[in-house]
Amino acid sequence: MTTEHKATMSFSDGTPSVEFPILTGTIGPDVIDIRKLYGQAGKFTYDTGFLSTASCNSSITYIDGDKGQLLYRGYPIEQLAVHCDFLETCYLIYYGELPTPAQYQDFQSLVMHHTMVHEQMQFAVRGFRRDSHPMAILASLSGSMAAFYPDSLDINSPEQQDISFVRLIAKMPTLAAMAYKYSIGQPYMYPQNHLSYAGNFMHMMFATPCEKYEPNPVLERALDRILILHADHEQNASTSTVRLCGSSGTSPFSAIAAGVACLWGPAHGGANQACLEMLEEIQANGGLEKVGEFMERVKDKNSGARLMGFGHRVYKNFDPRAKLMQETCREVLAELGLENDPLFKLAMALEKIALEDDYFVQRKLYPNVDFYSGIVQRALGIPVNMFTCIFAVARTIGWVSQWKEMIVDPEYKIGRPRQLYTGLTERPVKPLESR
Ligand code: ACO
């Protein structure tokens, strides 16, 4: 990884210059290895929001934001979304290679035979108010798996790492569906292991014990694609949270619970919910006729409004996942006879205006995956407050693979950022009576 090139940092305050190695990856920008900076110059770097800082090395996912490229283990997302299903993608992301047919069969059977959760879990769910946000329940239930599988704390055991991975991807849909069923007062549906991963998830979400349920194959494939597109996205906020939390040596289930909590925020996984709510609000206030007015509000810095589902920290070109999601959106709406869905029409109108508007063009703001995934999920019958849970189910594979990659990295250390202190300097404490 080290190149023969070096970077030199010089200082105008008399501190001697420091030379740093430059590291190179397989693709992507080189990085300056500044680990010795504090030791040699007594200074830290300052980079809130990690705008120029690589927090780890990783061989899982690569994004070229300018090209609009996303690769899982080297494979373009456009090809994976067409040729593979979600479980193949999970296998690829965790193990590094696509499975052979035999490996796929074994893996599918392994995952599908771990879909049931401990019966005691239902009592944990019952402790919540019925109107709790399902992400609050999911964060709690995913963390509580550490209590059911205490051996997972042996984080350096390859067996424990692997079984935690299987348990996580197998049980997250079950837990998400339980959170949903609880919120609507319906009985939990036990997993059906003969179904596909996405089909079983739909069954646990939408079936009742009173009727036979057959997942619609077009909708099943759409849900599977949503899962593939959200499976990993290198060092995003929730993944970095999982790594930081996991770096203390905690159970992988606790680290993933931290990721779920982070994902919930509207600037991250909550964006598809926020996007759909935005579309509903525009529709309620006049629909297509009011699109222009809404766009003016979005461009006005004082309004605080943003065009949700637009913009991305890394993609400064089209988000490749957005194109695939737009395609899925059309397929699902056609299957359900909803081609004239007003929210889809509204989304298309907003997209067209934004792509031609100087404000968006200059700032390189393009639709991200969430711009369409909310419409697809709504059409699948998934309620808005479950959207982020679906994202969490998908991203679990990314989280657990990145966690494992960190644990086995010989350079692995507890994450401990430094700070620029701007508080008061030392001062004496006055006793209470003299304050
Ligand atoms: N609508 C209007 N203006 C925007 C938007 C938007 N959606 N996104 C960015 N801008 C503007 C900002 O106001 C800023 O303008 P300025 O330079 O005049 O001050 C400029 O574009 C740069 O924006 P930043 O917030 O600095 O960009 P950053 O990379 O920090 O933010 C983010 C990325 C958080 C995703 C942002 O684009 C946003 O809030 N988008 C809407 C929420 C969203 O869709 N999030 C989903 C992310 S994808 C995911 O998690 C799967």
Residues whose N, C-alpha, C, O or C-beta is under 5 A from the ligand:
A	BS01	ACO	P266 A267 H268 G269 A271 V298 A305 R306 L307 M308 G309 F310 G311 H312 R313 R363 N368
